[in-house]
């Protein structure tokens, strides 16, 4: 029965920034209301947080 399982959907960019070296520089500042703003999450951050997902 599928109702006994958890389903995760991760938005990688919003999840965890594991390698800040690959972030784009942005001079305009951070605006949490701007849904197009890049938060910097990446697959390195995702792999570092697998313990959280489990």
PDB file with SEQRES, HELIX, SHEET and CRYST1 records, atoms N, CA, C and O in Angstrom:
SEQRES   1 A   54  UNK UNK UNK UNK UNK UNK UNK UNK UNK UNK UNK UNK UNK          
SEQRES   2 A   54  UNK UNK UNK UNK UNK UNK UNK UNK UNK UNK UNK UNK UNK          
SEQRES   3 A   54  UNK UNK UNK UNK UNK UNK UNK UNK UNK UNK UNK UNK UNK          
SEQRES   4 A   54  UNK UNK UNK UNK UNK UNK UNK UNK UNK UNK UNK UNK UNK          
SEQRES   5 A   54  UNK UNK                                                      
HELIX    1 AA1 UNK A    2  UNK A    4  5                                   3    
HELIX    2 AA2 UNK A   12  UNK A   15  1                                   4    
HELIX    3 AA3 UNK A   20  UNK A   22  5                                   3    
HELIX    4 AA4 UNK A   43  UNK A   48  1                                   6    
HELIX    5 AA5 UNK A   50  UNK A   53  1                                   4    
CRYST1    1.000    1.000    1.000  90.00  90.00  90.00 P 1           1          
ATOM      1  N   UNK A   1       0.842  -1.178   0.000  1.00  0.00           N  
ATOM      2  CA  UNK A   1       0.000   0.000   0.000  1.00  0.00           C  
ATOM      3  C   UNK A   1       0.892   1.248   0.000  1.00  0.00           C  
ATOM      4  O   UNK A   1       1.721   1.405   0.897  1.00  0.00           O  
ATOM      5  N   UNK A   2       0.740   2.121  -0.971  1.00  0.00           N  
ATOM      6  CA  UNK A   2       1.600   3.288  -1.137  1.00  0.00           C  
ATOM      7  C   UNK A   2       1.430   4.306  -0.013  1.00  0.00           C  
ATOM      8  O   UNK A   2       2.321   5.132   0.184  1.00  0.00           O  
ATOM      9  N   UNK A   3       0.345   4.284   0.716  1.00  0.00           N  
ATOM     10  CA  UNK A   3       0.122   5.266   1.783  1.00  0.00           C  
ATOM     11  C   UNK A   3       1.071   5.072   2.960  1.00  0.00           C  
ATOM     12  O   UNK A   3       1.171   5.950   3.817  1.00  0.00           O  
ATOM     13  N   UNK A   4       1.753   3.966   3.017  1.00  0.00           N  
ATOM     14  CA  UNK A   4       2.697   3.707   4.104  1.00  0.00           C  
ATOM     15  C   UNK A   4       4.086   4.275   3.821  1.00  0.00           C  
ATOM     16  O   UNK A   4       4.976   4.169   4.665  1.00  0.00           O  
ATOM     17  N   UNK A   5       4.283   4.872   2.655  1.00  0.00           N  
ATOM     18  CA  UNK A   5       5.593   5.373   2.256  1.00  0.00           C  
ATOM     19  C   UNK A   5       5.635   6.894   2.283  1.00  0.00           C  
ATOM     20  O   UNK A   5       4.616   7.567   2.126  1.00  0.00           O  
ATOM     21  N   UNK A   6       6.838   7.417   2.487  1.00  0.00           N  
ATOM     22  CA  UNK A   6       7.066   8.860   2.407  1.00  0.00           C  
ATOM     23  C   UNK A   6       7.608   9.199   1.035  1.00  0.00           C  
ATOM     24  O   UNK A   6       8.373   8.429   0.453  1.00  0.00           O  
ATOM     25  N   UNK A   7       7.218  10.338   0.524  1.00  0.00           N  
ATOM     26  CA  UNK A   7       7.717  10.814  -0.762  1.00  0.00           C  
ATOM     27  C   UNK A   7       8.372  12.166  -0.522  1.00  0.00           C  
ATOM     28  O   UNK A   7       7.766  13.062   0.066  1.00  0.00           O  
ATOM     29  N   UNK A   8       9.615  12.310  -0.978  1.00  0.00           N  
ATOM     30  CA  UNK A   8      10.333  13.563  -0.832  1.00  0.00           C  
ATOM     31  C   UNK A   8      10.481  14.226  -2.186  1.00  0.00           C  
ATOM     32  O   UNK A   8      10.797  13.576  -3.183  1.00  0.00           O  
ATOM     33  N   UNK A   9      10.250  15.511  -2.207  1.00  0.00           N  
ATOM     34  CA  UNK A   9      10.531  16.311  -3.392  1.00  0.00           C  
ATOM     35  C   UNK A   9      11.465  17.422  -2.926  1.00  0.00           C  
ATOM     36  O   UNK A   9      11.086  18.268  -2.116  1.00  0.00           O  
ATOM     37  N   UNK A  10      12.677  17.409  -3.443  1.00  0.00           N  
ATOM     38  CA  UNK A  10      13.661  18.395  -3.029  1.00  0.00           C  
ATOM     39  C   UNK A  10      13.901  19.403  -4.135  1.00  0.00           C  
ATOM     40  O   UNK A  10      14.147  19.034  -5.284  1.00  0.00           O  
ATOM     41  N   UNK A  11      13.831  20.646  -3.790  1.00  0.00           N  
ATOM     42  CA  UNK A  11      14.238  21.706  -4.699  1.00  0.00           C  
ATOM     43  C   UNK A  11      15.701  21.976  -4.345  1.00  0.00           C  
ATOM     44  O   UNK A  11      16.000  22.692  -3.389  1.00  0.00           O  
ATOM     45  N   UNK A  12      16.588  21.402  -5.117  1.00  0.00           N  
ATOM     46  CA  UNK A  12      18.018  21.396  -4.790  1.00  0.00           C  
ATOM     47  C   UNK A  12      18.537  22.793  -4.472  1.00  0.00           C  
ATOM     48  O   UNK A  12      19.261  22.973  -3.493  1.00  0.00           O  
ATOM     49  N   UNK A  13      18.182  23.771  -5.275  1.00  0.00           N  
ATOM     50  CA  UNK A  13      18.675  25.130  -5.088  1.00  0.00           C  
ATOM     51  C   UNK A  13      18.267  25.711  -3.738  1.00  0.00           C  
ATOM     52  O   UNK A  13      18.970  26.564  -3.198  1.00  0.00           O  
ATOM     53  N   UNK A  14      17.158  25.267  -3.195  1.00  0.00           N  
ATOM     54  CA  UNK A  14      16.645  25.801  -1.929  1.00  0.00           C  
ATOM     55  C   UNK A  14      17.041  24.948  -0.718  1.00  0.00           C  
ATOM     56  O   UNK A  14      16.807  25.357   0.419  1.00  0.00           O  
ATOM     57  N   UNK A  15      17.628  23.786  -0.941  1.00  0.00           N  
ATOM     58  CA  UNK A  15      17.823  22.834   0.152  1.00  0.00           C  
ATOM     59  C   UNK A  15      19.086  23.088   0.965  1.00  0.00           C  
ATOM     60  O   UNK A  15      18.995  23.412   2.149  1.00  0.00           O  
ATOM     61  N   UNK A  16      20.257  22.950   0.360  1.00  0.00           N  
ATOM     62  CA  UNK A  16      21.513  23.111   1.107  1.00  0.00           C  
ATOM     63  C   UNK A  16      22.634  23.505   0.159  1.00  0.00           C  
ATOM     64  O   UNK A  16      22.765  22.952  -0.933  1.00  0.00           O  
ATOM     65  N   UNK A  17      23.433  24.461   0.589  1.00  0.00           N  
ATOM     66  CA  UNK A  17      24.564  24.936  -0.206  1.00  0.00           C  
ATOM     67  C   UNK A  17      25.829  24.247   0.284  1.00  0.00           C  
ATOM     68  O   UNK A  17      26.430  24.677   1.268  1.00  0.00           O  
ATOM     69  N   UNK A  18      26.233  23.186  -0.393  1.00  0.00           N  
ATOM     70  CA  UNK A  18      27.401  22.422   0.024  1.00  0.00           C  
ATOM     71  C   UNK A  18      28.705  22.941  -0.529  1.00  0.00           C  
ATOM     72  O   UNK A  18      29.765  22.663   0.034  1.00  0.00           O  
ATOM     73  N   UNK A  19      28.658  23.692  -1.623  1.00  0.00           N  
ATOM     74  CA  UNK A  19      29.876  24.207  -2.243  1.00  0.00           C  
ATOM     75  C   UNK A  19      29.653  25.658  -2.657  1.00  0.00           C  
ATOM     76  O   UNK A  19      29.223  25.912  -3.782  1.00  0.00           O  
ATOM     77  N   UNK A  20      29.935  26.612  -1.775  1.00  0.00           N  
ATOM     78  CA  UNK A  20      29.697  28.018  -2.093  1.00  0.00           C  
ATOM     79  C   UNK A  20      30.588  28.555  -3.211  1.00  0.00           C  
ATOM     80  O   UNK A  20      30.343  29.649  -3.718  1.00  0.00           O  
ATOM     81  N   UNK A  21      31.608  27.810  -3.599  1.00  0.00           N  
ATOM     82  CA  UNK A  21      32.474  28.278  -4.691  1.00  0.00           C  
ATOM     83  C   UNK A  21      31.744  28.329  -6.022  1.00  0.00           C  
ATOM     84  O   UNK A  21      32.154  29.066  -6.920  1.00  0.00           O  
ATOM     85  N   UNK A  22      30.654  27.549  -6.170  1.00  0.00           N  
ATOM     86  CA  UNK A  22      29.955  27.550  -7.455  1.00  0.00           C  
ATOM     87  C   UNK A  22      28.747  28.488  -7.466  1.00  0.00           C  
ATOM     88  O   UNK A  22      27.932  28.438  -8.388  1.00  0.00           O  
ATOM     89  N   UNK A  23      28.628  29.337  -6.450  1.00  0.00           N  
ATOM     90  CA  UNK A  23      27.527  30.297  -6.402  1.00  0.00           C  
ATOM     91  C   UNK A  23      27.811  31.483  -7.311  1.00  0.00           C  
ATOM     92  O   UNK A  23      28.956  31.906  -7.471  1.00  0.00           O  
ATOM     93  N   UNK A  24      26.760  32.000  -7.892  1.00  0.00           N  
ATOM     94  CA  UNK A  24      26.891  33.204  -8.704  1.00  0.00           C  
ATOM     95  C   UNK A  24      26.933  34.409  -7.775  1.00  0.00           C  
ATOM     96  O   UNK A  24      26.250  34.436  -6.752  1.00  0.00           O  
ATOM     97  N   UNK A  25      27.727  35.393  -8.132  1.00  0.00           N  
ATOM     98  CA  UNK A  25      27.771  36.622  -7.347  1.00  0.00           C  
ATOM     99  C   UNK A  25      26.567  37.469  -7.708  1.00  0.00           C  
ATOM    100  O   UNK A  25      26.193  37.573  -8.877  1.00  0.00           O  
ATOM    101  N   UNK A  26      25.973  38.065  -6.711  1.00  0.00           N  
ATOM    102  CA  UNK A  26      24.783  38.882  -6.934  1.00  0.00           C  
ATOM    103  C   UNK A  26      24.946  40.169  -6.146  1.00  0.00           C  
ATOM    104  O   UNK A  26      25.100  40.138  -4.925  1.00  0.00           O  
ATOM    105  N   UNK A  27      24.915  41.304  -6.839  1.00  0.00           N  
ATOM    106  CA  UNK A  27      25.161  42.591  -6.189  1.00  0.00           C  
ATOM    107  C   UNK A  27      23.909  43.225  -5.603  1.00  0.00           C  
ATOM    108  O   UNK A  27      24.008  44.189  -4.845  1.00  0.00           O  
ATOM    109  N   UNK A  28      22.735  42.706  -5.937  1.00  0.00           N  
ATOM    110  CA  UNK A  28      21.500  43.367  -5.542  1.00  0.00           C  
ATOM    111  C   UNK A  28      21.015  43.052  -4.143  1.00  0.00           C  
ATOM    112  O   UNK A  28      20.006  43.616  -3.718  1.00  0.00           O  
ATOM    113  N   UNK A  29      21.680  42.185  -3.409  1.00  0.00           N  
ATOM    114  CA  UNK A  29      21.219  41.818  -2.079  1.00  0.00           C  
ATOM    115  C   UNK A  29      20.210  40.687  -2.131  1.00  0.00           C  
ATOM    116  O   UNK A  29      19.776  40.279  -3.208  1.00  0.00           O  
ATOM    117  N   UNK A  30      19.845  40.192  -0.982  1.00  0.00           N  
ATOM    118  CA  UNK A  30      18.940  39.055  -0.889  1.00  0.00           C  
ATOM    119  C   UNK A  30      17.528  39.543  -0.618  1.00  0.00           C  
ATOM    120  O   UNK A  30      17.310  40.346   0.289  1.00  0.00           O  
ATOM    121  N   UNK A  31      16.582  39.069  -1.388  1.00  0.00           N  
ATOM    122  CA  UNK A  31      15.172  39.387  -1.171  1.00  0.00           C  
ATOM    123  C   UNK A  31      14.402  38.076  -1.175  1.00  0.00           C  
ATOM    124  O   UNK A  31      14.208  37.471  -2.229  1.00  0.00           O  
ATOM    125  N   UNK A  32      13.960  37.633   0.002  1.00  0.00           N  
ATOM    126  CA  UNK A  32      13.296  36.338   0.130  1.00  0.00           C  
ATOM    127  C   UNK A  32      11.997  36.282  -0.674  1.00  0.00           C  
ATOM    128  O   UNK A  32      11.532  35.192  -1.008  1.00  0.00           O  
ATOM    129  N   UNK A  33      11.411  37.419  -0.987  1.00  0.00           N  
ATOM    130  CA  UNK A  33      10.166  37.456  -1.765  1.00  0.00           C  
ATOM    131  C   UNK A  33      10.408  37.217  -3.255  1.00  0.00           C  
ATOM    132  O   UNK A  33       9.477  36.891  -3.992  1.00  0.00           O  
ATOM    133  N   UNK A  34      11.649  37.377  -3.697  1.00  0.00           N  
ATOM    134  CA  UNK A  34      11.978  37.186  -5.112  1.00  0.00           C  
ATOM    135  C   UNK A  34      12.149  35.697  -5.390  1.00  0.00           C  
ATOM    136  O   UNK A  34      13.183  35.117  -5.058  1.00  0.00           O  
ATOM    137  N   UNK A  35      11.143  35.079  -5.996  1.00  0.00           N  
ATOM    138  CA  UNK A  35      11.171  33.639  -6.243  1.00  0.00           C  
ATOM    139  C   UNK A  35      12.175  33.246  -7.325  1.00  0.00           C  
ATOM    140  O   UNK A  35      12.459  32.059  -7.491  1.00  0.00           O  
ATOM    141  N   UNK A  36      12.716  34.213  -8.063  1.00  0.00           N  
ATOM    142  CA  UNK A  36      13.707  33.902  -9.090  1.00  0.00           C  
ATOM    143  C   UNK A  36      15.128  33.980  -8.538  1.00  0.00           C  
ATOM    144  O   UNK A  36      16.081  33.620  -9.230  1.00  0.00           O  
ATOM    145  N   UNK A  37      15.276  34.446  -7.307  1.00  0.00           N  
ATOM    146  CA  UNK A  37      16.604  34.576  -6.711  1.00  0.00           C  
ATOM    147  C   UNK A  37      17.206  33.197  -6.470  1.00  0.00           C  
ATOM    148  O   UNK A  37      16.538  32.299  -5.956  1.00  0.00           O  
ATOM    149  N   UNK A  38      18.453  33.041  -6.840  1.00  0.00           N  
ATOM    150  CA  UNK A  38      19.141  31.765  -6.669  1.00  0.00           C  
ATOM    151  C   UNK A  38      19.677  31.661  -5.250  1.00  0.00           C  
ATOM    152  O   UNK A  38      20.401  32.546  -4.792  1.00  0.00           O  
ATOM    153  N   UNK A  39      19.328  30.588  -4.553  1.00  0.00           N  
ATOM    154  CA  UNK A  39      19.735  30.411  -3.164  1.00  0.00           C  
ATOM    155  C   UNK A  39      21.058  29.673  -3.018  1.00  0.00           C  
ATOM    156  O   UNK A  39      21.660  29.724  -1.946  1.00  0.00           O  
ATOM    157  N   UNK A  40      21.531  28.993  -4.052  1.00  0.00           N  
ATOM    158  CA  UNK A  40      22.862  28.403  -4.021  1.00  0.00           C  
ATOM    159  C   UNK A  40      22.938  26.934  -3.650  1.00  0.00           C  
ATOM    160  O   UNK A  40      24.034  26.374  -3.616  1.00  0.00           O  
ATOM    161  N   UNK A  41      21.819  26.295  -3.373  1.00  0.00           N  
ATOM    162  CA  UNK A  41      21.860  24.874  -3.045  1.00  0.00           C  
ATOM    163  C   UNK A  41      22.393  24.056  -4.216  1.00  0.00           C  
ATOM    164  O   UNK A  41      22.231  24.444  -5.373  1.00  0.00           O  
ATOM    165  N   UNK A  42      23.025  22.930  -3.916  1.00  0.00           N  
ATOM    166  CA  UNK A  42      23.607  22.106  -4.971  1.00  0.00           C  
ATOM    167  C   UNK A  42      23.607  20.638  -4.546  1.00  0.00           C  
ATOM    168  O   UNK A  42      23.203  20.305  -3.432  1.00  0.00           O  
ATOM    169  N   UNK A  43      24.061  19.775  -5.438  1.00  0.00           N  
ATOM    170  CA  UNK A  43      24.065  18.341  -5.152  1.00  0.00           C  
ATOM    171  C   UNK A  43      25.069  17.972  -4.060  1.00  0.00           C  
ATOM    172  O   UNK A  43      24.885  16.972  -3.365  1.00  0.00           O  
ATOM    173  N   UNK A  44      26.115  18.760  -3.904  1.00  0.00           N  
ATOM    174  CA  UNK A  44      27.056  18.518  -2.808  1.00  0.00           C  
ATOM    175  C   UNK A  44      26.327  18.709  -1.476  1.00  0.00           C  
ATOM    176  O   UNK A  44      26.467  17.892  -0.566  1.00  0.00           O  
ATOM    177  N   UNK A  45      25.556  19.777  -1.366  1.00  0.00           N  
ATOM    178  CA  UNK A  45      24.780  20.014  -0.155  1.00  0.00           C  
ATOM    179  C   UNK A  45      23.738  18.939   0.075  1.00  0.00           C  
ATOM    180  O   UNK A  45      23.497  18.527   1.210  1.00  0.00           O  
ATOM    181  N   UNK A  46      23.126  18.490  -0.996  1.00  0.00           N  
ATOM    182  CA  UNK A  46      22.134  17.420  -0.889  1.00  0.00           C  
ATOM    183  C   UNK A  46      22.773  16.150  -0.335  1.00  0.00           C  
ATOM    184  O   UNK A  46      22.211  15.500   0.546  1.00  0.00           O  
ATOM    185  N   UNK A  47      23.949  15.799  -0.855  1.00  0.00           N  
ATOM    186  CA  UNK A  47      24.616  14.576  -0.376  1.00  0.00           C  
ATOM    187  C   UNK A  47      25.070  14.729   1.076  1.00  0.00           C  
ATOM    188  O   UNK A  47      25.058  13.760   1.835  1.00  0.00           O  
ATOM    189  N   UNK A  48      25.465  15.927   1.461  1.00  0.00           N  
ATOM    190  CA  UNK A  48      25.887  16.155   2.843  1.00  0.00           C  
ATOM    191  C   UNK A  48      24.724  16.030   3.825  1.00  0.00           C  
ATOM    192  O   UNK A  48      24.942  15.753   5.004  1.00  0.00           O  
ATOM    193  N   UNK A  49      23.511  16.228   3.361  1.00  0.00           N  
ATOM    194  CA  UNK A  49      22.339  16.215   4.244  1.00  0.00           C  
ATOM    195  C   UNK A  49      21.494  14.953   4.110  1.00  0.00           C  
ATOM    196  O   UNK A  49      20.346  14.933   4.554  1.00  0.00           O  
ATOM    197  N   UNK A  50      22.039  13.907   3.509  1.00  0.00           N  
ATOM    198  CA  UNK A  50      21.271  12.672   3.345  1.00  0.00           C  
ATOM    199  C   UNK A  50      20.818  12.094   4.686  1.00  0.00           C  
ATOM    200  O   UNK A  50      19.757  11.474   4.763  1.00  0.00           O  
ATOM    201  N   UNK A  51      21.602  12.288   5.727  1.00  0.00           N  
ATOM    202  CA  UNK A  51      21.195  11.805   7.054  1.00  0.00           C  
ATOM    203  C   UNK A  51      19.894  12.470   7.506  1.00  0.00           C  
ATOM    204  O   UNK A  51      19.092  11.849   8.203  1.00  0.00           O  
ATOM    205  N   UNK A  52      19.686  13.712   7.118  1.00  0.00           N  
ATOM    206  CA  UNK A  52      18.459  14.433   7.467  1.00  0.00           C  
ATOM    207  C   UNK A  52      17.252  13.845   6.733  1.00  0.00           C  
ATOM    208  O   UNK A  52      16.161  13.741   7.294  1.00  0.00           O  
ATOM    209  N   UNK A  53      17.464  13.466   5.485  1.00  0.00           N  
ATOM    210  CA  UNK A  53      16.372  12.926   4.668  1.00  0.00           C  
ATOM    211  C   UNK A  53      15.973  11.541   5.144  1.00  0.00           C  
ATOM    212  O   UNK A  53      14.791  11.197   5.137  1.00  0.00           O  
ATOM    213  N   UNK A  54      16.951  10.741   5.558  1.00  0.00           N  
ATOM    214  CA  UNK A  54      16.657   9.381   6.012  1.00  0.00           C  
ATOM    215  C   UNK A  54      15.847   9.441   7.276  1.00  0.00           C  
ATOM    216  O   UNK A  54      15.490   8.401   7.829  1.00  0.00           O  
TER     217      UNK A  54                                                      
END                                                                             
